[in-house]
Amino acid sequence: MTRSRATATSPHLGPERNDGDIFGAARVALDRRLDIPGTVHVHVANGVATLTGTVHLPGEQLLAAETVRRVKGVRRVVNQMTLADPISGKGLEPPDTR
């Protein structure tokens, strides 16, 4: 009688996705999020997704990175997005004109 040996498998194992597949899935994921500006671009090389472009809020950077990180096949996300017109530490209060 032969015994079979059970091994744990990772959900990421199996046929690797190519960079084109990962790019397409990442682009669709970003486009579906209305709270991520269309100025965010994704580039994929060897499973590493690099995000470029301009956002207005730090939260948009975080959301874009997390959205792409969840795409199957993405090994790492590199954030090279630019924060345009960053909000000051004082927030969005109008200037004091007194």
N, C-alpha and C positions, 0 to 999 in steps of 0.2 A: 504494500500500500504506500503510495506516495503522498506526501503532505505538500500542500501548496502553502506558500508563504505569503501572507497578506502584507502589503506595504501601503503606507499612507501616501496619498498623492496630493500634490498641491493643485489648487484650481488654476494656477498659472502654467502648469506643465501641459505638454501636448504640442501640437504643431505651432511653431512660432508665427506670429503675424509679421508681415513685412512692413517696412516703414511707410509705404504707400497706404496700406490698410489702416495703420495706426493714425496716420495723418488724417485720412478721411473721417475716421470715427471721432478724432479729437475736434476736427473742424465742425462736424455736426453737433457734437456736445456743446461746444462754445456757442454756436449759432442758435441753439435751442434756449439758451439762457438770455433772457431779455435784459437782465441786470448786469451783463458783461458787455462792454462797448464793442462795436464792430471793428474798432481800431486795434483789437488784440489779434496778433498773428501767431501761428504755430508752425514750427519747423521740426521735423523728426529725422534723426540720424541714429541708427543702431539702437532704436528703442528709447532714446533720450529726446524728450520733447522740450524745445526751447521756445519760450513765450516772449514775443517782442511786441512793440507797439506802445500806445499811450493810453493811460487811464487817468481818471480824475480823483479817485478815492483809493486809499490803501486797501479797503475791503474788496474792491474790484480786482486787485492783484491777487489777493488771497483766494477769492472765489474762482478766478480763472485757473489758478494753479491747482486747486483742489478738484475742479471739474475735469481737467486733463489728467490728473494723477489717477483718477478712477477708470480711465480708458484701458481696456484690456490690451496688454502688450507694452504699455508705458513702463519703462524701468526707472526713470528719474525725470523730474521736471526742473528745468533751469529757468529762473525768472530774470529776464532782461528787459522787462517792461519799464517804461518811463512814467513817472508820476508827474502829470502836467498840472500846473497851478495848485501845488499842494496846499492843503488847508493849514493855517497857522495853529499853534497851540491854543490860541484864544478862541478858535472855532469860527463860526460864521457871523459873529456879531458885527453890526455896522460900526464904523469908526466913531469915536466920541468926538463930537463937534463942539462941545462946550468951551 
